[in-house]
Amino acid sequence: MSKRKNYLIIAIAIVLLAAGLIMVKGLQDPSAFLNVLSYVLVGLGCILFGRGMGQTVSARVLQQYPETERKMQIERFDERNIVIRHAAKSKAYDVMIYLFGALIIAFGLMEVGIAVILLLLAAYLFVLATALYYKSKYEQEM
Amino acid sequence: MKNRLEALRKARGLNQEELADALGVSRQTIGSLENGRYNPSILLAFKIADFFDLTIEEIFIYEEESK
C-alpha cells in the first residue's frame, strides 16, 4: 500500500474518531440512532487508525531491511501461496453458504422477528449475487 | 506431474532456498514442486526452464492422470 494511501487512512480515522468523541461528549440527550452512530464512528476510527499506523510503521521499519522486505514480497506474491489463499477462501465461502442457510432456518424457528430474518436473507442473497456477478465477469475475461 | 527439478537443482549445486531466490518464489514452493504436490503455472514453468536453459518438456513429464 502506498504511503499516501496510509496517510489518507490515518487522516480519515482521526476525523471519524474526533467526530465520534465529540458526539459522545457533546450531544445532550441524543436519540438512540445518534448514540449508536457516535460509538460506531469511534470504533471505525480506532480500527482505521490502527490499520493505517500499523502499515506506516511496518513500511518505515522495512525500509531499513530491504532484504526482509524482498522476502516478504516473495511470500506475498508466491503463486503457490496465492493458490492456497484462494482455495481456503473458496472453502470458507462454501461453509458460509451452509451457515447462512442454517442461521436463517434457526432464526425462523426461534421467531426472532421478520426484520432480522429479512436482513439476513438480503445478506445471503447479496453474497450469492456477488458470486454470480464475478463468475460472469471472469467468464468474459478469461 | 513428475519433474526433474530436484536432480537439476542438485546438479547445479543449489539448495532449495537459493533456487527459490533465483526464481522469486518461496522455498516451500520449490519443495512442493520437487515432491510433485504442486504443479506450477505456465509462467513459473517457463521461468524454471529458462533458469536451467532447458525446455519445459525436458523438466516436467506429463502423465495422464488416472481417474
Backbone of each chain as ProteinMPNN parsed JSONL, in Angstrom:
{"seq_chain_A": "MSKRKNYLIIAIAIVLLAAGLIMVKGLQDPSAFLNVLSYVLVGLGCILFGRGMGQTVSARVLQQYPETERKMQIERFDERNIVIRHAAKSKAYDVMIYLFGALIIAFGLMEVGIAVILLLLAAYLFVLATALYYKSKYEQEM", "coords_chain_A": {"N_chain_A": [[0.847, -1.204, 0.0], [0.496, 2.273, -0.786], [2.379, 5.108, 0.526], [0.941, 7.485, 0.592], [-1.707, 6.605, 0.573], [-1.828, 5.305, 3.051], [-1.457, 7.501, 4.782], [-3.769, 8.885, 4.162], [-5.716, 7.136, 5.113], [-5.123, 7.27, 7.853], [-5.732, 9.958, 8.318], [-8.498, 10.023, 7.743], [-9.318, 8.305, 9.757], [-8.682, 9.79, 12.056], [-10.448, 11.931, 11.754], [-12.928, 10.584, 11.892], [-12.718, 9.478, 14.48], [-12.547, 11.829, 16.031], [-14.991, 13.04, 15.392], [-16.748, 11.095, 16.393], [-16.072, 11.105, 19.159], [-16.683, 13.748, 19.83], [-19.426, 13.66, 19.402], [-20.144, 11.763, 21.345], [-19.459, 13.061, 23.75], [-20.523, 15.617, 23.419], [-23.247, 15.677, 22.634], [-26.387, 16.429, 23.896], [-28.735, 14.516, 25.487], [-29.057, 12.471, 23.291], [-30.668, 10.891, 20.414], [-31.558, 7.389, 20.057], [-30.426, 6.398, 17.722], [-28.415, 8.29, 17.062], [-26.801, 8.0, 19.274], [-25.856, 5.347, 18.997], [-24.576, 5.681, 16.56], [-22.479, 7.432, 17.209], [-20.765, 5.819, 18.75], [-20.204, 3.873, 16.876], [-18.759, 5.375, 15.041], [-16.501, 6.018, 16.586], [-15.46, 3.447, 17.0], [-14.96, 2.605, 14.344], [-13.122, 4.56, 13.63], [-11.005, 3.917, 15.378], [-10.291, 1.374, 14.409], [-9.474, 1.947, 11.747], [-7.407, 3.754, 12.298], [-5.582, 2.171, 13.691], [-4.959, 0.33, 11.694], [-3.902, 1.976, 9.651], [-1.713, 3.197, 10.984], [-0.265, 0.933, 11.684], [0.458, -0.093, 9.161], [1.998, 2.047, 8.224], [4.096, 2.239, 10.108], [5.231, -0.33, 9.87], [6.049, -0.232, 7.215], [7.993, 1.76, 7.365], [9.876, 0.58, 9.08], [10.589, -1.626, 7.572], [11.886, -0.427, 5.471], [14.446, -0.096, 6.324], [15.389, -2.62, 6.241], [15.868, -3.982, 3.541], [16.227, -6.559, 2.461], [14.665, -8.256, 4.022], [12.208, -7.143, 3.391], [12.045, -7.749, 0.68], [11.899, -10.538, 0.823], [9.488, -10.81, 2.141], [7.773, -9.785, 0.214], [8.105, -11.72, -1.754], [6.982, -13.942, -0.45], [4.384, -13.016, -0.279], [3.54, -12.698, -2.945], [4.012, -15.138, -3.992], [3.197, -17.774, -6.128], [2.149, -20.276, -5.322], [1.358, -19.759, -2.702], [-0.646, -17.901, -3.241], [-2.48, -19.502, -4.623], [-3.134, -21.258, -2.548], [-4.289, -19.474, -0.713], [-6.548, -18.659, -2.207], [-7.884, -21.102, -2.496], [-8.492, -21.651, 0.153], [-10.203, -19.519, 0.727], [-12.265, -20.145, -1.003], [-13.237, -22.547, 0.089], [-14.082, -21.561, 2.538], [-16.127, -19.916, 1.675], [-17.969, -21.809, 0.711], [-18.632, -23.049, 3.134], [-19.738, -20.867, 4.44], [-22.08, -20.401, 2.981], [-23.683, -22.613, 3.686], [-23.806, -22.131, 6.42], [-25.144, -19.661, 6.561], [-27.634, -20.412, 5.531], [-28.441, -22.271, 7.502], [-28.558, -20.57, 9.707], [-30.611, -18.8, 8.958], [-32.798, -20.535, 8.922], [-32.748, -21.355, 11.622], [-33.18, -18.909, 12.965], [-35.703, -18.379, 11.979], [-37.184, -20.455, 13.161], [-36.848, -19.727, 15.793], [-38.368, -17.551, 15.945], [-37.493, -14.792, 15.74], [-38.219, -12.376, 14.711], [-39.342, -10.643, 11.838], [-37.815, -8.652, 10.569], [-35.129, -9.116, 11.211], [-34.716, -11.617, 10.033], [-35.236, -11.009, 7.365], [-33.161, -9.204, 6.842], [-30.928, -10.85, 7.139], [-31.464, -12.663, 5.12], [-31.301, -10.946, 2.945], [-28.583, -10.327, 3.045], [-27.526, -12.853, 2.558], [-28.505, -13.339, -0.044], [-27.199, -11.263, -1.328], [-24.537, -12.029, -1.14], [-24.618, -14.349, -2.718], [-25.368, -13.184, -5.163], [-23.145, -11.603, -5.639], [-21.215, -13.571, -6.045], [-22.222, -14.717, -8.399], [-22.039, -12.533, -10.135], [-19.242, -12.106, -10.297], [-18.509, -14.53, -11.38], [-19.647, -14.443, -13.92], [-18.297, -12.181, -14.876], [-15.592, -13.032, -14.856], [-15.822, -15.109, -16.658], [-16.149, -13.772, -19.017], [-13.759, -12.424, -19.177], [-11.732, -14.349, -19.128]], "CA_chain_A": [[0.0, 0.0, 0.0], [1.354, 3.448, -0.9], [2.471, 5.971, 1.703], [-0.148, 8.468, 0.541], [-2.944, 5.909, 0.949], [-1.771, 5.104, 4.503], [-1.702, 8.793, 5.44], [-5.194, 9.204, 3.951], [-6.471, 6.285, 6.048], [-4.925, 7.828, 9.196], [-6.476, 11.224, 8.391], [-9.93, 9.676, 7.842], [-9.506, 7.711, 11.088], [-8.685, 10.865, 13.064], [-11.71, 12.678, 11.588], [-14.008, 9.738, 12.424], [-12.544, 9.407, 15.932], [-12.896, 13.132, 16.605], [-16.449, 13.223, 15.245], [-17.39, 10.186, 17.335], [-15.861, 11.562, 20.543], [-17.47, 14.986, 20.011], [-20.835, 13.268, 19.531], [-20.327, 11.082, 22.646], [-19.365, 14.03, 24.844], [-21.217, 16.884, 23.182], [-24.697, 15.629, 22.393], [-27.246, 16.371, 25.073], [-29.912, 13.67, 25.285], [-29.14, 12.064, 21.882], [-31.614, 9.811, 20.095], [-30.899, 6.075, 20.09], [-29.641, 6.257, 16.493], [-27.199, 9.118, 17.177], [-25.99, 7.389, 20.324], [-25.174, 4.196, 18.392], [-23.706, 6.199, 15.5], [-21.262, 8.004, 17.792], [-19.862, 4.725, 19.132], [-19.756, 3.23, 15.629], [-17.709, 6.244, 14.491], [-15.298, 5.842, 17.411], [-14.949, 2.1, 16.709], [-14.421, 2.627, 12.975], [-11.921, 5.402, 13.689], [-9.933, 3.149, 16.032], [-9.853, 0.294, 13.502], [-8.726, 2.544, 10.633], [-6.189, 4.351, 12.834], [-4.669, 1.057, 13.967], [-4.524, -0.233, 10.418], [-3.05, 2.96, 8.974], [-0.458, 3.348, 11.73], [0.455, -0.346, 11.567], [1.061, -0.172, 7.816], [3.035, 3.084, 8.105], [5.251, 1.873, 10.934], [5.903, -1.513, 9.312], [6.73, 0.195, 5.977], [9.204, 2.505, 7.769], [10.866, -0.367, 9.629], [11.077, -2.49, 6.487], [12.786, 0.363, 4.615], [15.821, -0.3, 6.825], [15.777, -4.014, 5.985], [15.346, -4.287, 2.194], [16.251, -8.0, 2.198], [13.452, -8.795, 4.655], [11.065, -6.652, 2.614], [12.015, -8.524, -0.566], [11.42, -11.889, 1.17], [8.059, -10.704, 2.442], [7.096, -9.61, -1.081], [8.111, -13.033, -2.414], [5.974, -14.766, 0.244], [3.048, -12.475, -0.57], [3.165, -12.898, -4.347], [4.349, -16.504, -4.394], [1.986, -18.297, -6.77], [1.558, -21.362, -4.526], [0.659, -19.121, -1.579], [-1.873, -17.292, -3.77], [-3.405, -20.619, -4.89], [-3.596, -21.746, -1.242], [-5.217, -18.461, -0.168], [-7.8, -18.716, -2.96], [-8.572, -22.368, -2.181], [-9.035, -21.51, 1.515], [-11.364, -18.625, 0.632], [-13.323, -20.879, -1.687], [-13.826, -23.479, 1.073], [-14.786, -20.751, 3.541], [-17.365, -19.472, 1.026], [-18.895, -22.953, 0.72], [-19.092, -23.222, 4.526], [-20.586, -19.717, 4.78], [-23.39, -20.578, 2.35], [-24.452, -23.531, 4.534], [-24.023, -21.468, 7.714], [-26.205, -18.668, 6.368], [-28.889, -21.152, 5.398], [-28.789, -22.824, 8.816], [-28.919, -19.451, 10.582], [-31.932, -18.295, 8.565], [-33.791, -21.513, 9.41], [-32.755, -21.301, 13.093], [-33.844, -17.653, 13.365], [-37.125, -18.541, 11.659], [-37.779, -21.318, 14.192], [-36.812, -19.013, 17.073], [-39.313, -16.42, 15.803], [-36.793, -13.598, 16.212], [-38.738, -11.163, 14.082], [-39.201, -10.687, 10.374], [-36.774, -7.713, 10.116], [-33.82, -9.782, 11.337], [-34.646, -12.684, 9.028], [-35.134, -10.389, 6.035], [-31.795, -8.655, 6.721], [-30.031, -11.985, 6.95], [-31.777, -13.182, 3.787], [-30.755, -9.984, 1.988], [-27.119, -10.506, 3.054], [-27.307, -14.158, 1.914], [-28.72, -13.167, -1.482], [-26.156, -10.364, -1.815], [-23.318, -12.845, -1.301], [-24.828, -15.21, -3.89], [-25.362, -12.324, -6.348], [-21.748, -11.213, -5.862], [-20.531, -14.737, -6.628], [-22.703, -14.848, -9.786], [-21.506, -11.394, -10.884], [-17.821, -12.332, -10.592], [-18.419, -15.707, -12.253], [-19.918, -13.986, -15.275], [-17.21, -11.257, -15.234], [-14.377, -13.789, -15.167], [-16.067, -15.901, -17.856], [-15.92, -12.893, -20.168], [-12.354, -12.005, -19.207], [-10.768, -15.451, -19.311]], "C_chain_A": [[0.88, 1.25, 0.0], [1.297, 4.286, 0.374], [1.264, 6.903, 1.766], [-1.473, 7.839, 1.007], [-2.99, 5.693, 2.472], [-2.068, 6.394, 5.256], [-3.175, 9.19, 5.32], [-6.058, 8.407, 4.934], [-6.353, 6.848, 7.467], [-5.737, 9.117, 9.358], [-7.967, 10.959, 8.55], [-10.229, 9.139, 9.242], [-9.584, 8.803, 12.158], [-9.991, 11.655, 12.984], [-12.867, 11.883, 12.205], [-13.953, 9.673, 13.949], [-13.001, 10.703, 16.599], [-14.402, 13.339, 16.556], [-17.195, 12.359, 16.259], [-17.279, 10.674, 18.769], [-16.65, 12.839, 20.834], [-18.944, 14.637, 20.216], [-21.098, 12.608, 20.892], [-20.398, 12.109, 23.776], [-20.335, 15.196, 24.686], [-22.737, 16.806, 23.095], [-25.472, 15.507, 23.71], [-28.494, 15.557, 24.715], [-30.07, 13.216, 23.824], [-30.184, 10.968, 21.667], [-30.826, 8.494, 20.07], [-29.975, 5.915, 18.89], [-28.323, 7.025, 16.594], [-26.24, 8.545, 18.222], [-25.166, 6.222, 19.758], [-24.159, 4.686, 17.369], [-22.39, 6.731, 16.067], [-20.268, 6.9, 18.167], [-19.351, 3.96, 17.908], [-18.617, 4.045, 15.016], [-16.399, 6.075, 15.255], [-14.646, 4.48, 17.087], [-14.271, 2.047, 15.353], [-13.12, 3.424, 12.918], [-10.743, 4.646, 14.281], [-9.375, 2.081, 15.094], [-8.977, 0.872, 12.383], [-7.394, 3.131, 11.106], [-5.14, 3.257, 13.088], [-4.096, 0.482, 12.686], [-3.525, 0.698, 9.717], [-1.697, 3.099, 9.654], [0.398, 2.088, 11.603], [1.189, -0.444, 10.236], [2.215, 0.819, 7.69], [4.291, 2.689, 8.869], [5.99, 0.689, 10.314], [6.627, -1.146, 8.017], [8.03, 0.913, 6.317], [10.294, 1.565, 8.258], [11.478, -1.186, 8.494], [12.021, -1.753, 5.54], [14.247, 0.154, 5.024], [16.323, -1.715, 6.561], [15.237, -4.453, 4.625], [15.293, -5.785, 1.886], [14.997, -8.661, 2.79], [12.217, -8.388, 3.865], [10.904, -7.465, 1.323], [11.462, -9.937, -0.292], [9.922, -11.873, 1.46], [7.234, -10.549, 1.171], [7.008, -10.951, -1.806], [7.036, -13.927, -1.793], [4.564, -14.331, -0.145], [2.615, -12.806, -1.989], [3.537, -14.28, -4.87], [3.097, -17.194, -4.922], [1.324, -19.431, -5.99], [0.786, -20.778, -3.34], [-0.656, -18.498, -2.036], [-2.928, -18.374, -4.025], [-4.0, -21.123, -3.575], [-4.616, -20.77, -0.639], [-6.572, -18.541, -0.858], [-8.594, -19.98, -2.636], [-9.211, -22.274, -0.795], [-10.28, -20.62, 1.495], [-12.551, -19.341, 0.004], [-14.028, -21.85, -0.731], [-14.647, -22.699, 2.105], [-16.119, -20.256, 2.969], [-18.409, -20.591, 1.05], [-19.488, -23.152, 2.113], [-20.077, -22.099, 4.876], [-22.0, -19.869, 4.21], [-24.272, -21.499, 3.212], [-24.785, -22.882, 5.881], [-25.162, -20.46, 7.643], [-27.572, -19.342, 6.32], [-29.368, -21.668, 6.743], [-29.243, -21.71, 9.76], [-30.313, -18.918, 10.268], [-33.028, -19.227, 9.09], [-33.905, -21.423, 10.943], [-33.481, -20.043, 13.586], [-35.344, -17.721, 13.104], [-37.825, -19.353, 12.742], [-37.831, -20.614, 15.549], [-37.777, -17.82, 17.089], [-38.692, -15.113, 16.303], [-37.328, -12.297, 15.608], [-38.376, -11.132, 12.617], [-38.057, -9.79, 9.881], [-35.392, -8.375, 10.134], [-33.659, -10.828, 10.236], [-34.489, -12.087, 7.627], [-33.74, -9.798, 5.803], [-30.789, -9.758, 6.419], [-30.204, -12.565, 5.552], [-31.181, -12.269, 2.721], [-29.239, -10.143, 1.892], [-26.751, -11.792, 2.315], [-27.42, -14.018, 0.4], [-27.647, -12.262, -2.092], [-24.851, -11.131, -2.062], [-23.44, -13.722, -2.548], [-24.754, -14.394, -5.176], [-23.932, -11.882, -6.68], [-20.978, -12.352, -6.529], [-20.926, -14.897, -8.096], [-22.109, -13.755, -10.671], [-20.046, -11.664, -11.281], [-17.624, -13.548, -11.496], [-18.615, -15.262, -13.698], [-18.811, -13.052, -15.774], [-15.966, -12.035, -15.677], [-14.564, -14.668, -16.403], [-15.828, -15.072, -19.109], [-14.442, -12.539, -20.314], [-11.395, -13.134, -19.567], [-11.12, -16.313, -20.53]], "O_chain_A": [[1.892, 1.295, 0.699], [0.36, 4.213, 1.169], [0.651, 7.092, 2.816], [-2.249, 8.459, 1.734], [-4.031, 5.869, 3.104], [-2.819, 6.402, 6.231], [-3.756, 9.755, 6.247], [-7.007, 8.937, 5.512], [-7.34, 6.904, 8.202], [-6.352, 9.344, 10.4], [-8.63, 11.582, 9.381], [-11.253, 9.47, 9.84], [-10.433, 8.756, 13.049], [-10.573, 12.009, 14.009], [-13.682, 12.433, 12.945], [-14.973, 9.791, 14.629], [-13.735, 10.688, 17.587], [-15.016, 13.757, 17.537], [-18.143, 12.811, 16.9], [-18.259, 10.664, 19.513], [-17.21, 13.006, 21.917], [-19.625, 15.213, 21.064], [-22.13, 12.852, 21.518], [-21.271, 12.043, 24.641], [-20.894, 15.699, 25.661], [-23.433, 17.76, 23.443], [-25.236, 14.605, 24.514], [-29.209, 15.875, 23.765], [-31.076, 13.525, 23.184], [-30.537, 10.226, 22.584], [-29.595, 8.491, 20.062], [-28.878, 5.369, 19.011], [-27.259, 6.503, 16.262], [-25.021, 8.604, 18.061], [-23.963, 6.115, 19.997], [-23.034, 4.189, 17.305], [-21.323, 6.516, 15.492], [-19.068, 7.036, 17.929], [-18.223, 3.466, 17.895], [-17.634, 3.485, 14.532], [-15.325, 5.999, 14.659], [-13.43, 4.39, 16.922], [-13.166, 1.523, 15.214], [-12.156, 3.031, 12.261], [-9.627, 4.714, 13.768], [-8.162, 1.899, 14.989], [-7.891, 0.365, 12.103], [-6.381, 3.025, 10.415], [-3.968, 3.409, 12.741], [-2.905, 0.184, 12.6], [-2.464, 0.274, 9.258], [-0.66, 3.118, 8.992], [1.616, 2.16, 11.437], [2.36, -0.819, 10.174], [3.266, 0.499, 7.134], [5.404, 2.789, 8.353], [7.219, 0.69, 10.236], [7.7, -1.682, 7.739], [9.048, 0.713, 5.654], [11.467, 1.713, 7.915], [12.686, -1.414, 8.444], [12.856, -2.374, 4.882], [15.157, 0.216, 4.197], [17.521, -1.984, 6.645], [14.265, -5.206, 4.554], [14.422, -6.235, 1.141], [14.36, -9.502, 2.156], [11.292, -9.181, 3.687], [9.794, -7.82, 0.926], [10.665, -10.461, -1.069], [9.188, -12.787, 1.083], [6.141, -11.104, 1.055], [5.98, -11.284, -2.395], [6.277, -14.586, -2.504], [3.669, -15.158, -0.318], [1.458, -13.155, -2.221], [3.391, -14.556, -6.061], [2.06, -17.205, -4.258], [0.098, -19.55, -5.983], [-0.306, -21.244, -3.014], [-1.658, -18.553, -1.323], [-4.102, -18.204, -3.698], [-5.199, -21.384, -3.484], [-5.659, -21.177, -0.128], [-7.615, -18.5, -0.205], [-9.818, -19.941, -2.516], [-10.325, -22.752, -0.584], [-11.279, -20.916, 2.15], [-13.695, -19.166, 0.425], [-15.253, -21.962, -0.739], [-15.742, -23.107, 2.492], [-17.118, -20.184, 3.685], [-19.576, -20.359, 1.367], [-20.686, -23.392, 2.261], [-21.104, -22.332, 5.514], [-22.985, -19.516, 4.858], [-25.447, -21.211, 3.442], [-25.882, -23.052, 6.415], [-26.022, -20.401, 8.521], [-28.525, -18.913, 6.969], [-30.541, -21.53, 7.091], [-30.195, -21.882, 10.521], [-31.097, -18.621, 11.169], [-34.042, -18.78, 9.627], [-35.007, -21.416, 11.492], [-34.293, -20.108, 14.508], [-36.151, -17.205, 13.878], [-38.915, -18.999, 13.19], [-38.729, -20.862, 16.354], [-37.97, -17.174, 18.119], [-39.254, -14.42, 17.151], [-36.889, -11.216, 16.001], [-37.285, -11.527, 12.204], [-37.399, -10.117, 8.892], [-34.597, -8.218, 9.207], [-32.614, -10.919, 9.593], [-33.715, -12.587, 6.81], [-33.202, -9.882, 4.699], [-29.92, -9.615, 5.558], [-29.23, -12.914, 4.885], [-30.629, -12.737, 1.725], [-28.674, -10.101, 0.8], [-25.79, -11.823, 1.546], [-26.569, -14.498, -0.349], [-27.233, -12.467, -3.233], [-24.159, -10.909, -3.056], [-22.5, -13.831, -3.335], [-24.162, -14.832, -6.163], [-23.555, -11.799, -7.849], [-20.195, -12.132, -7.453], [-20.078, -15.179, -8.943], [-21.724, -14.011, -11.812], [-19.66, -11.479, -12.435], [-16.681, -13.591, -12.286], [-17.856, -15.648, -14.587], [-18.425, -13.111, -16.942], [-15.369, -11.748, -16.714], [-13.603, -14.948, -17.119], [-15.369, -15.584, -20.13], [-13.937, -12.375, -21.424], [-10.379, -12.914, -20.226], [-10.416, -17.278, -20.828]]}, "seq_chain_B": "MKNRLEALRKARGLNQEELADALGVSRQTIGSLENGRYNPSILLAFKIADFFDLTIEEIFIYEEESK", "coords_chain_B": {"N_chain_B": [[2.009, -34.546, -11.877], [5.193, -35.445, -12.896], [8.627, -34.388, -12.297], [11.989, -33.172, -13.054], [13.182, -31.532, -11.318], [14.463, -31.557, -8.773], [16.754, -33.109, -9.248], [18.01, -31.572, -11.217], [18.462, -29.215, -9.812], [20.213, -30.076, -7.807], [22.311, -30.877, -9.376], [23.252, -28.463, -10.19], [24.293, -27.602, -7.858], [22.79, -26.223, -5.989], [20.838, -25.149, -3.157], [17.42, -25.533, -1.936], [16.529, -23.058, -1.062], [18.201, -21.238, -2.384], [17.548, -21.694, -5.066], [14.854, -20.996, -5.001], [15.113, -18.309, -4.413], [16.357, -17.376, -6.733], [14.335, -17.775, -8.557], [12.327, -16.25, -7.595], [10.336, -17.206, -5.898], [8.756, -18.867, -3.049], [10.593, -20.927, -0.657], [9.128, -23.117, 0.115], [7.496, -23.532, -2.084], [9.284, -24.53, -3.974], [9.957, -26.917, -2.69], [7.446, -28.211, -2.712], [7.045, -28.434, -5.443], [9.124, -30.146, -6.157], [8.387, -32.433, -4.792], [6.182, -33.108, -6.183], [3.735, -32.327, -5.352], [2.629, -29.973, -6.065], [1.68, -28.357, -9.029], [3.279, -26.218, -11.309], [2.412, -22.873, -12.482], [2.055, -21.92, -15.932], [3.715, -19.783, -16.409], [5.613, -19.871, -14.329], [6.702, -22.334, -14.927], [7.941, -21.748, -17.359], [9.823, -19.914, -16.42], [11.403, -21.552, -14.806], [12.359, -23.346, -16.713], [13.793, -21.596, -18.305], [15.717, -20.773, -16.481], [17.252, -23.087, -16.14], [18.126, -23.435, -18.669], [16.727, -25.144, -20.391], [14.052, -26.95, -22.076], [10.531, -26.796, -21.281], [9.4, -29.325, -21.468], [11.563, -30.932, -21.044], [11.966, -30.787, -18.381], [9.549, -31.097, -16.979], [7.41, -33.84, -16.753], [4.806, -34.997, -18.505], [1.993, -36.783, -17.478], [-0.851, -38.701, -18.045], [-3.542, -38.187, -15.91], [-4.689, -40.622, -13.597], [-8.045, -41.734, -13.463]], "CA_chain_B": [[3.029, -34.397, -12.921], [6.556, -35.659, -12.386], [9.604, -33.445, -12.851], [13.398, -33.449, -12.736], [13.65, -30.301, -10.68], [15.4, -31.831, -7.678], [18.014, -33.569, -9.843], [18.629, -30.423, -11.894], [18.916, -28.276, -8.778], [21.396, -30.658, -7.139], [23.404, -30.861, -10.357], [23.778, -27.084, -10.186], [24.85, -27.339, -6.531], [21.971, -25.217, -5.295], [19.834, -25.673, -2.223], [16.066, -25.073, -2.283], [16.447, -21.616, -0.762], [18.892, -20.489, -3.451], [16.749, -21.792, -6.294], [13.649, -20.18, -4.768], [15.557, -16.919, -4.505], [16.628, -17.07, -8.138], [13.078, -17.796, -9.317], [11.376, -15.31, -6.988], [9.22, -17.908, -5.231], [9.136, -19.281, -1.692], [11.281, -22.218, -0.571], [8.091, -24.153, 0.201], [7.021, -23.817, -3.444], [10.274, -25.424, -4.593], [9.769, -28.219, -2.039], [6.2, -28.819, -3.205], [7.245, -28.796, -6.856], [10.004, -31.323, -6.208], [7.633, -33.6, -4.308], [5.07, -33.358, -7.098], [2.452, -31.975, -4.713], [2.111, -28.751, -6.676], [2.059, -28.148, -10.431], [3.48, -24.767, -11.473], [1.71, -22.173, -13.557], [2.866, -21.956, -17.155], [4.735, -18.737, -16.281], [6.689, -20.381, -13.47], [7.352, -23.421, -15.675], [8.852, -21.092, -18.306], [10.919, -19.32, -15.64], [12.274, -22.651, -14.386], [13.024, -23.837, -17.923], [14.74, -20.549, -18.691], [16.808, -20.786, -15.494], [18.114, -24.251, -16.375], [18.443, -23.478, -20.107], [16.119, -26.346, -20.954], [12.649, -26.712, -22.43], [9.607, -27.24, -20.219], [9.223, -30.787, -21.596], [12.75, -31.623, -20.52], [11.924, -30.728, -16.91], [8.271, -31.624, -16.483], [6.984, -35.025, -17.508], [3.344, -35.068, -18.481], [1.384, -38.114, -17.368], [-2.306, -38.598, -17.949], [-3.941, -38.53, -14.535], [-5.626, -41.759, -13.508], [-9.351, -41.248, -12.976]], "C_chain_B": [[4.421, -34.553, -12.297], [7.494, -34.601, -12.963], [11.016, -33.801, -12.387], [14.024, -32.294, -11.96], [14.719, -30.557, -9.613], [16.767, -32.229, -8.237], [18.748, -32.399, -10.494], [19.207, -29.434, -10.88], [20.199, -28.788, -8.129], [22.599, -30.654, -8.09], [24.038, -29.473, -10.432], [24.405, -26.704, -8.839], [24.094, -26.284, -5.75], [21.128, -25.883, -4.225], [18.479, -25.045, -2.588], [15.934, -23.562, -2.117], [17.058, -20.784, -1.901], [18.095, -20.524, -4.752], [15.496, -20.927, -6.175], [13.972, -18.698, -4.939], [15.75, -16.502, -5.961], [15.336, -16.98, -8.948], [12.039, -16.821, -8.76], [10.143, -15.982, -6.419], [9.688, -18.327, -3.835], [9.837, -20.645, -1.724], [10.271, -23.369, -0.548], [7.565, -24.532, -1.191], [7.98, -24.766, -4.154], [10.117, -26.833, -4.009], [8.545, -28.944, -2.584], [6.327, -29.244, -4.661], [8.068, -30.071, -6.961], [9.275, -32.587, -5.759], [6.47, -33.97, -5.219], [3.72, -33.042, -6.488], [1.819, -30.762, -5.377], [2.609, -28.65, -8.117], [2.182, -26.651, -10.688], [2.578, -24.182, -12.545], [2.617, -22.209, -14.779], [3.983, -20.913, -17.081], [5.923, -19.224, -15.45], [7.44, -21.501, -14.181], [8.354, -22.84, -16.683], [10.065, -20.508, -17.589], [11.935, -20.397, -15.262], [13.08, -23.168, -15.59], [14.112, -22.865, -18.366], [15.97, -20.579, -17.77], [17.794, -21.923, -15.771], [18.539, -24.392, -17.84], [17.936, -24.755, -20.764], [14.705, -26.002, -21.424], [11.772, -27.237, -21.286], [9.481, -28.779, -20.245], [10.415, -31.57, -21.046], [12.763, -31.638, -18.988], [10.668, -31.396, -16.361], [7.791, -32.757, -17.388], [5.472, -35.172, -17.371], [2.88, -36.516, -18.402], [-0.107, -37.924, -17.26], [-2.735, -39.046, -16.56], [-4.919, -39.684, -14.535], [-6.92, -41.283, -12.871], [-9.88, -42.123, -11.86]], "O_chain_B": [[4.769, -33.891, -11.319], [7.196, -33.992, -13.99], [11.215, -34.602, -11.474], [15.242, -32.114, -11.956], [15.74, -29.871, -9.558], [17.803, -31.756, -7.77], [19.961, -32.255, -10.341], [20.296, -28.891, -11.07], [21.15, -28.032, -7.926], [23.74, -30.457, -7.674], [25.23, -29.343, -10.708], [24.977, -25.624, -8.696], [24.673, -25.546, -4.953], [20.745, -27.045, -4.363], [18.4, -24.151, -3.431], [15.307, -22.884, -2.931], [16.5, -19.769, -2.318], [17.981, -19.518, -5.451], [15.12, -20.221, -7.11], [13.204, -17.941, -5.533], [15.353, -15.408, -6.364], [15.247, -16.209, -9.903], [10.999, -16.593, -9.378], [9.046, -15.423, -6.445], [10.856, -18.165, -3.484], [9.697, -21.411, -2.678], [10.511, -24.44, -1.105], [7.231, -25.689, -1.447], [7.553, -25.689, -4.847], [10.141, -27.821, -4.743], [8.598, -30.138, -2.88], [5.791, -30.274, -5.068], [7.755, -30.963, -7.75], [9.518, -33.675, -6.283], [5.848, -35.019, -5.048], [2.681, -33.431, -7.024], [0.612, -30.547, -5.265], [3.795, -28.832, -8.393], [1.286, -25.889, -10.325], [2.053, -24.896, -13.399], [3.809, -22.497, -14.667], [5.069, -21.125, -17.621], [7.081, -19.018, -15.815], [8.66, -21.613, -14.06], [9.459, -23.357, -16.845], [11.19, -20.592, -18.081], [13.146, -20.202, -15.375], [14.287, -23.394, -15.507], [15.208, -23.271, -18.752], [17.106, -20.431, -18.222], [19.007, -21.751, -15.655], [19.225, -25.346, -18.206], [18.623, -25.365, -21.584], [14.221, -24.894, -21.195], [12.22, -28.016, -20.444], [9.459, -29.436, -19.204], [10.281, -32.723, -20.636], [13.494, -32.418, -18.379], [10.726, -32.162, -15.4], [7.773, -32.639, -18.613], [4.94, -35.431, -16.291], [3.327, -37.366, -19.173], [-0.584, -37.095, -16.485], [-2.358, -40.119, -16.088], [-5.847, -39.739, -15.342], [-6.916, -40.542, -11.888], [-10.962, -41.865, -11.333]]}, "name": "protein", "num_of_chains": 2, "seq": "MSKRKNYLIIAIAIVLLAAGLIMVKGLQDPSAFLNVLSYVLVGLGCILFGRGMGQTVSARVLQQYPETERKMQIERFDERNIVIRHAAKSKAYDVMIYLFGALIIAFGLMEVGIAVILLLLAAYLFVLATALYYKSKYEQEMMKNRLEALRKARGLNQEELADALGVSRQTIGSLENGRYNPSILLAFKIADFFDLTIEEIFIYEEESK"}
